[in-house]
Amino acid sequence: MIVTVVQASTDQLPVLADVLADRRRNGLDTFDEWWEGVYRIVTGPSPEHGEMIAELHLLLSDLVKEAGLRLAMPVNIGRDKWDAKVPDIGVYQRDTPRTSPAFLATAVLVVEILSPGEAAGEKLPFYAAWGVEEYLEVDLWGRNVRLLVRHGDRWEPADVSPALGFAVGDMAIVWP
């Protein structure tokens, strides 16, 4: 995924509004996110990124069903585009509150596959504020996976997912 951060001065807002309306009208805003009032234009994933999403779906799907949870890829977490993230995969309870028809208020587990230039853990403060319990981060190019579990406002490394029971070290990931 390629991320373009958009910040506009007051006199540029009408042009920005037109650009965003055009992206929305043409379905190009699927992965775009608002980060505390800053709009980030995000392209779809690279083929390798997409392969990893599919691989993780296969690894997690049965565990999610056994736990009585739901899985979506991608999923919107946050408040109606103004303060939201779009993790690659979200695991959530069926009755999770929504902030709008398309946005969940939280998730049990989010999976983020790092895009080129994206910093590890960059989205953790947002996910903590929205009550996400577990964060699985995949560094596609570094071939590294880490699981963090939230305790209050702190994220701590974990070897095993409390929600799904998988051990990170036992994940049979096929790297693209």
N, C-alpha and C positions, 0 to 999 in steps of 0.2 A: 504494500500500500504506500502511496505517496501522500504526504501531508503538506498542505499549504495553509499557513496561519494567515488569517485575514483580519486586519485591524484597519479601521477607517476613521478619518476625521469627520466632523459633523458635515462639512460640505460634500463629502464623498458618500454619505449615507443613501441618497436616492439611487446612485449608480449601483451601490452594493445591494440594495433592496431589489433592483432589477435583475442582477446576476443571480441572487439567491432564488428569486421567483422562477427564473428560467431553469435553474438546476432542479428545483422542486417539480416544475411542470414536465420536465423531460426525464424524471426519475433518476437524476444523477446525484441526488443528495442522500442516497441510501446509507452511506457510511459516514456522512458528515457529522460533526459533533460541535457542541458549544461547550467551551471550557471557561466557566466563570465570565461569561459575556464575550469571549473571544471565539469567533467562528473558525473552525478548522475544516477546510475542504479536503476530503479523503477519497482517493480513488479506490476501486475494488482491489481485492488482493491479487498478488502475483500468482502464477500457477503453483509455485512451491508452497506459498502461504495457503492457498486453497486446498492443496493436497494434504497439508498438515491438519487443517480443519476437519477434512473428511476422515483422516486417520484417527484423530482424537474422538470424533463422533463414534467411530466403531469401537474404540476402547472403552468409552464411557457409557454408551447407550444401555447395555444390559444392567450395569450398576445403578444407573439412574432409575430404571424401571423397578428394580428390586427394592430400592429405597422409597418408592412411591412418589418420586419427584418428576418434574418435567424438564425437557431439554429443548433449547432453541438455538439456532445458529443463523445469523447473529441475533442479538436481542438488544433492545433499548433499555437502559437503566437511567433513571433520572426524571427530570421534569420537562416534558414537552419541548425538546430541542434547545431550550434556553440554558440548561445546565444538565448535560447528558453525556453518557459514554455509550459506545456500541461495542461491547466485547465480542470476540469471535464466537464464543459459546457461552451460554448462560444456563445454569441449572437452578430451578426455582420450585417452590411449592405451588400446587394448583391454585390455592386461594391467596397467592401473593397480592397485596394491594397494588393498584395501578394509579399512576398520576394522570393518565389519559388512556384511551383505548389501546395505544401502541407502546406505552411506556410502563415498565415495572418500577415499583418503588424500591425494590431490593432484589437480591438473589442469594441463594445458598452458596453457589460457587460461580465464579466467572473465570473464563479462560482467555488469556491475551497472548497472541502470538506476536512477538515484537516485529515491527516494521523497520526497514532500514532507517537509521537516524533516531529511532524512538529509544528513550532512556529506560532502562530497567526500573520498574517500580514507579514510574512517572504518574500512574493513575491511582496509586494506593490511597492517597488522602481523600480523593473523591469517593472511592468504594467504601472506605471506612465511614465517611459521613452519611452514606446511603445504607449502611448496615449490612453490607455484603460480608459473609462469614469466612469464605475461603477464596484464595486467589491462586490460580495455576498459571504460571508464566513460562512461555516457551521461547527460547532464543534459537530461532531456526538456523541461523548461520553459525552460531557458536555451539550448536547441538547440546543445549543445556535446558533442563527443566527444573523449575523450583516451585514448591508449594508453600504458601504462607497462610496461616490461620490467624484471624483477628481475635485479639483479647482486649476488649475495650477499644481504645484508640491506637493500640500497638499491633503490629503485624509480626508474627514470629514464625520462623521456618519450621516446617513439619515434614516428617517422612511419610506419614499416613494421613489420608483425608478422613477427618472425623465423620463427615456427611456420607461419603460413598465407600469408605473402607479400602480404597486402592493405595498401594505403596508406590511412591514415585519411583523408587529404584527398580521396581518390578514391571514398570510400564514397557511393554514391548513395542516401542515406537520404531516405525520404519521411516527413516529420515529421507526426504526427497533428494 
